[in-house]
Amino acid sequence: MKLTLKIWRQKNATDKGAIKTYTLDNVSEHMSFLEMMDVLNEQLITEGKEEPIAFDHDCREGICGMCSMHINGEPHGPDRGVTTCQLHMRKFNDGDTIYIEPFRAKGFPVVKDLVVDRSAFDRIQHAGGFISVPTSGNTQDANATPVPKADADKAFDAATCIGCGACVASCKNASAMLFVSAKVSQFSLLPQGKVEAKRRVLNMVEQMDKEGFGNCTNTGACSVECPKGISLENIARMNREYLKATISGE
């Protein structure tokens, strides 16, 4: 395939940035999107006219959530249930023009080109996404604290969140509520997370607001674009947890 790529280039966090156009030939439909980006960077290095394009990546197996790109107006591109590294070029056609931009949100400031600073998610996690119950060094039998299978399944589904930020990028309010609710739900459904449940949801929501993320729009775009299909039920659960914690206090 021959493709026209319109890519956001930005030297640093203070640079204005702009869309630049590149042409790439002989793109195989079997390449992943990141492999295509690698080929483009090899071309730029060989030509020696400008720096290669900076973009985040790590595992390239859909697990780490690092490969966050806005492709043709969609986080992670036109496919569903995949991260950018799992997106293949067979989703595009010969002669296509592809727009590639970083995730846009106040809480995700651009570092360089397609790389954004998502440490806001780390700070939200540090605010309450953990349990204080000792779970190592004093191991108990798995059936010592029975957990209903329905609750265990819901907790596991919430725990599949990889923190990529597609929910934020897809939301017109740049809301992080799907991410935060997944982390809250992961623990609120299990006995080990009950100890500090009230503190957890209050602290994580407070930190989310401090980071500049908007409120939920109730449009559901976040769940649609989420590569792990995190359910909107988690946002409803977080709202209930937050209301209970607000009313009853510590």
C-alpha positions as CSV (number, residue, x, y, z in Angstrom):
1,M,0.0,0.0,0.0
2,K,0.9,3.6,-0.5
3,L,-0.2,5.9,2.3
4,T,-0.3,9.6,3.1
5,L,0.4,10.1,6.8
6,K,-0.5,13.4,8.5
7,I,1.2,13.3,11.8
8,W,1.4,15.8,14.7
9,R,5.0,17.0,15.3
10,Q,5.8,18.9,18.5
11,K,9.4,19.4,19.7
12,N,8.6,19.7,23.3
13,A,5.9,20.6,25.8
14,T,6.1,24.4,25.1
15,D,6.4,24.1,21.3
16,K,3.2,25.1,19.3
17,G,3.3,21.9,17.2
18,A,1.8,21.3,13.8
19,I,0.6,18.5,11.4
20,K,3.2,17.4,8.9
21,T,2.7,15.2,5.9
22,Y,4.6,12.1,5.0
23,T,4.3,9.6,2.2
24,L,5.1,5.9,2.7
25,D,5.3,3.2,0.1
26,N,5.2,-0.6,0.2
27,V,3.3,-0.9,3.4
28,S,2.2,-4.5,4.0
29,E,-1.3,-5.2,5.2
30,H,0.2,-7.7,7.6
31,M,2.2,-5.0,9.5
32,S,0.9,-3.7,12.8
33,F,0.4,0.0,13.1
34,L,3.5,0.5,15.2
35,E,5.6,-1.5,12.7
36,M,4.4,0.9,10.0
37,M,5.5,3.8,12.2
38,D,8.9,2.0,12.6
39,V,9.3,1.8,8.8
40,L,8.5,5.6,8.6
41,N,11.1,6.4,11.3
42,E,13.7,4.3,9.4
43,Q,12.9,6.3,6.3
44,L,13.3,9.6,8.2
45,I,16.6,8.4,9.8
46,T,18.0,7.3,6.4
47,E,17.0,10.7,4.8
48,G,18.6,12.5,7.7
49,K,16.4,15.6,7.2
50,E,14.5,15.5,10.5
51,E,14.2,13.6,13.7
52,P,12.2,10.3,13.9
53,I,8.7,10.6,15.3
54,A,8.5,10.0,19.0
55,F,5.8,7.7,20.2
56,D,5.2,5.5,23.2
57,H,5.4,1.7,23.1
58,D,6.5,-1.2,25.3
59,C,5.1,-4.7,25.2
60,R,3.4,-4.5,21.8
61,E,1.0,-7.2,23.0
62,G,-1.9,-5.1,24.1
63,I,-1.1,-5.3,27.8
64,C,0.8,-2.2,28.9
65,G,-1.4,0.5,27.3
66,M,1.6,2.6,26.3
67,C,0.9,2.8,22.6
68,S,-1.7,5.5,22.8
69,M,-2.4,7.3,19.5
70,H,-5.4,9.2,18.1
71,I,-5.8,7.7,14.6
72,N,-8.4,9.2,12.2
73,G,-10.2,10.7,15.2
74,E,-10.4,7.6,17.3
75,P,-8.2,6.4,20.2
76,H,-6.3,3.4,19.0
77,G,-7.8,3.6,15.6
78,P,-10.8,2.2,13.7
79,D,-10.8,-1.4,15.2
80,R,-12.5,-2.4,18.4
81,G,-11.2,-4.1,21.5
82,V,-7.5,-3.5,20.5
83,T,-4.7,-1.2,21.4
84,T,-2.7,0.6,18.7
85,C,0.0,-2.1,18.7
86,Q,-2.7,-4.7,17.9
87,L,-4.2,-2.6,15.1
88,H,-3.1,-4.0,11.7
89,M,-2.7,-2.1,8.4
90,R,-5.3,-4.3,6.7
91,K,-7.8,-2.0,8.3
92,F,-6.7,0.6,5.8
93,N,-6.7,0.8,2.0
94,D,-4.1,1.7,-0.6
95,G,-4.1,5.5,-1.1
96,D,-5.6,6.3,2.3
97,T,-4.7,9.4,4.2
98,I,-4.2,8.7,7.9
99,Y,-4.3,11.4,10.6
100,I,-2.2,10.5,13.7
101,E,-2.3,12.7,16.8
102,P,-1.5,12.4,20.5
103,F,-4.3,12.0,23.0
104,R,-5.8,15.4,23.7
105,A,-6.6,16.3,27.3
106,K,-5.5,18.8,30.0
107,G,-4.6,15.9,32.2
108,F,-2.4,14.4,29.4
109,P,0.0,17.2,28.4
110,V,2.1,16.5,25.3
111,V,5.8,15.8,25.9
112,K,6.9,15.4,22.3
113,D,5.2,14.5,19.1
114,L,2.8,11.6,19.9
115,V,4.0,11.1,23.5
116,V,1.9,12.4,26.3
117,D,2.5,12.6,30.1
118,R,0.0,10.2,31.7
119,S,1.5,10.3,35.2
120,A,-1.9,11.8,36.3
121,F,-3.2,8.3,36.2
122,D,-0.3,7.2,38.5
123,R,-1.2,9.9,41.0
124,I,-4.9,8.9,41.0
125,Q,-3.8,5.3,41.6
126,H,-1.5,6.3,44.4
127,A,-4.4,8.2,46.0
128,G,-6.3,5.0,46.7
129,G,-5.8,2.2,44.2
130,F,-4.4,-0.3,46.7
131,I,-5.3,-2.3,49.7
132,S,-3.6,-2.3,53.1
133,V,-4.6,-5.8,54.0
134,P,-1.4,-8.0,54.1
135,T,-1.7,-10.5,51.4
136,S,1.8,-12.0,51.4
137,G,3.8,-13.7,54.1
138,N,0.6,-15.0,55.8
139,T,-1.0,-16.8,52.9
140,Q,-4.4,-18.4,53.6
141,D,-6.3,-21.0,51.7
142,A,-8.1,-19.7,48.7
143,N,-11.5,-20.6,50.1
144,A,-10.9,-19.0,53.5
145,T,-12.9,-16.0,52.5
146,P,-15.6,-17.1,50.0
147,V,-16.4,-14.6,47.3
148,P,-19.5,-15.0,45.1
149,K,-18.5,-15.9,41.6
150,A,-20.5,-13.0,40.1
151,D,-18.6,-10.5,42.3
152,A,-15.2,-12.2,41.4
153,D,-16.0,-12.0,37.7
154,K,-17.0,-8.3,37.9
155,A,-13.8,-7.5,39.9
156,F,-11.7,-9.4,37.3
157,D,-13.3,-7.5,34.5
158,A,-12.6,-4.2,36.1
159,A,-9.0,-5.3,36.8
160,T,-8.4,-5.7,33.1
161,C,-8.1,-1.9,32.7
162,I,-4.6,-1.2,31.4
163,G,-4.7,2.6,32.0
164,C,-4.1,3.5,28.4
165,G,-6.3,6.6,28.6
166,A,-8.5,5.9,25.6
167,C,-11.5,6.7,27.8
168,V,-10.1,10.2,28.4
169,A,-9.2,10.7,24.7
170,S,-12.7,9.7,23.5
171,C,-14.7,11.8,25.9
172,K,-15.6,15.4,24.9
173,N,-15.1,16.4,28.6
174,A,-11.8,14.4,28.8
175,S,-13.3,12.5,31.7
176,A,-11.3,9.8,33.5
177,M,-14.3,8.3,35.3
178,L,-14.1,5.0,33.5
179,F,-10.5,4.5,34.5
180,V,-11.1,5.6,38.1
181,S,-14.3,3.5,38.4
182,A,-12.5,0.4,37.2
183,K,-9.8,0.8,39.9
184,V,-12.5,1.5,42.5
185,S,-14.7,-1.4,41.4
186,Q,-11.7,-3.8,41.3
187,F,-11.4,-3.5,45.1
188,S,-14.9,-2.6,46.2
189,L,-16.3,-5.9,45.0
190,L,-13.8,-8.0,47.1
191,P,-13.5,-8.5,50.8
192,Q,-9.9,-7.3,50.9
193,G,-10.9,-3.9,49.6
194,K,-13.7,-3.2,52.1
195,V,-11.4,-1.9,54.8
196,E,-10.6,1.4,53.2
197,A,-13.4,1.5,50.6
198,K,-14.7,4.9,51.7
199,R,-11.3,6.6,51.8
200,R,-10.4,5.0,48.5
201,V,-13.3,6.4,46.4
202,L,-13.1,9.8,48.1
203,N,-9.4,10.2,47.6
204,M,-9.3,8.9,44.0
205,V,-12.2,11.1,42.9
206,E,-10.6,14.1,44.6
207,Q,-7.3,13.5,42.8
208,M,-9.0,13.0,39.5
209,D,-10.6,16.4,39.8
210,K,-7.2,18.0,40.8
211,E,-5.6,16.6,37.7
212,G,-8.1,18.5,35.5
213,F,-10.2,15.7,34.1
214,G,-13.8,16.5,33.3
215,N,-17.0,14.9,34.5
216,C,-18.8,12.0,32.8
217,T,-20.8,12.9,29.7
218,N,-23.1,9.8,29.9
219,T,-22.5,9.2,26.2
220,G,-20.7,5.9,26.6
221,A,-17.9,6.7,24.1
222,C,-15.3,5.7,26.7
223,S,-16.5,2.1,27.0
224,V,-16.8,1.8,23.2
225,E,-13.2,2.9,22.6
226,C,-11.8,1.0,25.6
227,P,-9.5,-1.8,24.3
228,K,-10.5,-3.9,27.2
229,G,-14.3,-3.2,27.0
230,I,-14.6,-1.8,30.6
231,S,-18.3,-1.5,31.3
232,L,-20.1,1.7,32.2
233,E,-21.5,-0.3,35.1
234,N,-18.3,0.5,36.9
235,I,-19.1,4.3,36.7
236,A,-22.5,3.6,38.3
237,R,-20.8,1.5,41.0
238,M,-18.3,4.3,41.7
239,N,-21.0,6.9,42.0
240,R,-22.8,4.7,44.5
241,E,-19.6,4.1,46.5
242,Y,-18.9,7.9,46.4
243,L,-22.4,8.8,47.6
244,K,-22.3,6.3,50.4
245,A,-18.8,7.5,51.5
246,T,-20.0,11.1,51.4
247,I,-23.1,10.5,53.5
248,S,-21.6,8.2,56.1
249,G,-18.1,9.7,56.3
250,E,-15.2,7.7,57.7
